[in-house]
């Protein structure tokens, strides 16, 4: 096997599949807000990666989710819907 073939195999092993934002939630926990971003690689059966971050304000948590949507764009161009699902 020549060197180029070895480098191609090594690159494929190191390559991380592209992740995209599929679900995002923001929950209030006492005086803070937790933003959760579910990232999927699109492979059926794979467990999504969940990134969590805590903020002092709801606005900061929403900004975090917007930033995650830019970093991990959804291939279906799904809009962000903000709604209060509380009782």
N, C-alpha and C positions, 0 to 999 in steps of 0.2 A: 504494500500500500504506500502510495507516495505521500509526501508531506502535505499537499493540498487536501487530499482526502481526509487525513488525520485532523487537520484544522477545521474542516467542515463538520466532522463528527463532533469535535469538541465544542464548536459554536452551537450546534443543535442541542447539546446537553446543557449548555449554559443559558440558552434562550428561555426566557420566561414567557408564557403565553400572555397575550394582551388581556388585560383586565378592563372591565367596564362597570360603571355604576348601574346597578339594577334596582336597588331599593335604598331609601334613606329615611331615617326616623330621627325625631328630636323629642326627648323626654325631659320633663322637669323632675329633678331630684333635690328636694328641699330648696335651697337658695341657688342651685346651679342647674345648668342645662347640659344634657348629654346628647351629642350628635353621633349617630351610628350610620355608617355607609357600608352597604353590602356590595362587594365587588365580585363579579363572576367572570370566569374565563370562557363561558359559553359552552362548555363541555357537559352534556347531560350526566347527572350523577355526581359531579364534583361539588364539594361543599364550598359555598362562597366564603371569601375572606371578609371579615368584619373589622372595620377600623372604627375605633371609638375615640372621642375627644370630649372633654368637659370644659364648659365655658360659664362665665359669670352671668351672661345675658343671653336671651333667646336670639337677639339679632346677631350676636357673634357666632352662635351655633348655626344659624341659617347661612351666614357668610361662609362658614366652613364647608357646608354641604354644597354651596354654589362653586366653591373652589375645587371640591372633589369632582364635581360634574365636568369641570374643565380639564382636570388632570386625567380623569378616566371617562371619556365621553362614551355614551351609549350608542351602539351601532344602529339602533332603531330610531334614533332622534326623538326619544321620549321626553315630553315636557316635565318640568318640575311642578308638582302640585302641592301647595301648602294649605293644610286644613287642620282645624282643631277637632280631633276625634274624641275629646273628653266628653264626659257625661253631662 
